[in-house]
């Protein structure tokens, strides 16, 4: 009997190339967009592989989209407002919409990290703030200009 199309292993859905930002060659995470491939339309679910020395994204905050990250494997660090926090398998991190909490996940270990990232599907009213990318940010149509300013620590948001 053939499995239904809404049953897939993440390895069947992983995109072959690491994500990058326009005009930048820094490879970010490897993504398997589960919800899109499985027909889930209201939430976004991604299996994310973070290779050693990489980060998931530029540090950012979102105005109306919520995000939840669960560590499946490995020991990444979560960069929150300029401070690194070590996390491990079984840890969960949540970013409520509108708080201005800037974040990214960094793998400074020698082992691969695997994350389950769950959030809302892209919303037309969502705005994004990239506090460490002042050259990139003005190029965005969805720039969050009234971001609730938060103090930022000294860490530059980059892997070691």
N, C-alpha and C positions, 0 to 999 in steps of 0.2 A: 504494500500500500504506500502510495506517495504522500509525503508530508504536505500539509497545507502551506501556501505561500507565506503565511504569517508566522511561520516557525523557521528561524534561521540562526546559525551560529555567527557570532560577531566576526569571525575570520572570513566569512563569505561576503561581508558588507564593508570591510575596511577599505578606505580609499588608498590607492597605491602611493600617493605622494604626501609628504608632510605639508601641513598648512603653512602659508606664508602671508605676509601683509604686502599690499601693493608697493612696489619700489624697494622692497627689502628682500634679501636672500636668506635671512635667518630661518632655518627650518624649525617649526614649532612641533606640535603633537601630531600623531597619526590618529585619524578619526574613523570610527565606524558609526555612521548615522543610523541608528537602529529604528527610531520611530518613523522616519520618512520611508524607509524600505519596507516596513511592516504594516503600513497603513494607519498609524496613529497620527492624528491630525491636530490634536489640541495641546499636546506637550512634546517637547523635544527630549529625546533620550539618546545619549552617545556613549559608546565604549571608547575610551581614549587611552592610547598607549603613549607614554612619555619616556623616550629614550634617555640614557644618561647625558647630562649636559644640556638638556632642553627645557623649555618652559611651555605652558599651554597657550599663552597669549601675551600680548602687551598688558601690563597692569591696567585695569579698567574698572569702571562702575557703570551700572545701568539704571535708568530712571524708572522703568515700569516692568521690566522683566525680572522675575525671581530665578535663582539658580541654586541647585543643591548638588554637592559632589560627595561621593562615597569612595573611599580608598579600597580597591579590591586587592591590590598587591603592591608591595614596596613601601618605601619610606620617603615620600616627597616632603617638601616644605611648602607651606602656603604663605605667600607674600600678601600681607594685609596692611595696607596703609604704610608701606615702607619698612615693615618689620617682618622677619622670617619666623614662622612657627613650625616646628617639626610635627609631622603627623605620621600615622602608620596604618597598616591594614585594619579595617573596621572603623576607622574614624570617619565622621561625617562633618561637612562644613556647609553652612547655608548662608546665602546672601539675599536678604529681603530686598525687594524693589524699593527704590527711592531713598535708601539710606546713605548713598554716596560711598559705601565701603569699596575701596579699590582693591583688586585682587588678581593674582595669577598663581599657578602652581609650578614649582621648579623642581627638577630632578638633579640634585647635586650628588647622587650616589653613582656607583658603578653598575647598578642593576636597573632593569626596566621597571617602570611604575605603570600600573593599570588603574584607571579611574572610571567610575560610572557617573556621568554628568547628566543631570535632569533639570529641565527648565521649561519655560514657556516657549512656544514657537515664536518666531519673530513677529513683533507687534509694530504696527505703523506709528504708534505714539511713543515708542521707546527711543530714548536718547542715550548716547554713550559718552563717557568721560575717560580720556587717556591722560592722566596728569603728568606722565613722564615723557610724553611724545608730543611736545608742543608744535613741532613741524608737521606731523601727520594729522593731528586733530583738526586743524582748520580746513582740511580737505574734505571733511565728512559733512554730508547733508544732515546727518542725524546727531550732530554734536550737542552735548548736554551743556548748554551755556549757563544755566542757573543751578549747577551742581552745588549741593550743600558742602562747602569746603570743609575738609577734614585735615588735621595736622598729619604730615607724612614723616615717617622715620627716615633714616639715612641710607637704607639699602636701595640700590639702583634698579632692582627688579630683574637683574640678569643672572643667569646661572654662573657659578664660579668659573 
